[in-house]
Amino acid sequence: MASYKVKIKNSAQKEIRKLPSKELRDSIVGIIGGLYINPIPDDSKKIKGSNNIYRIRQGVYRIVYQIYKNELLILVIRVRHRKDVYKGL
């Protein structure tokens, strides 16, 4: 299987920088880094009503990303607290 290219939207990068602890930031960056190899890990779930948007849970935070299979691209859309992540998605 070919590896995917992972891009993080500027808004998601800003959200990662604003996370409350370095350990949480490192953990989330590690999860995003793992998407290169396996774009749909066992703990990811497809968001209902979408074709190619998934989320991964990290404590009370969610990583929301979109997979473009034709281009072998993963776009990280949001990294937010679970109470806010789905608003306006």
Buried (B, 14 or more C-beta within 10 A) or exposed (E): EEEBEBEBBEEBEEBBEEBEEEEBBEBBBEBBEEBEEEBEEEEBEEBEEEEBBBBBEBEEBBBBBBBBEEEBBBBBBBBBEEEEBEEEE
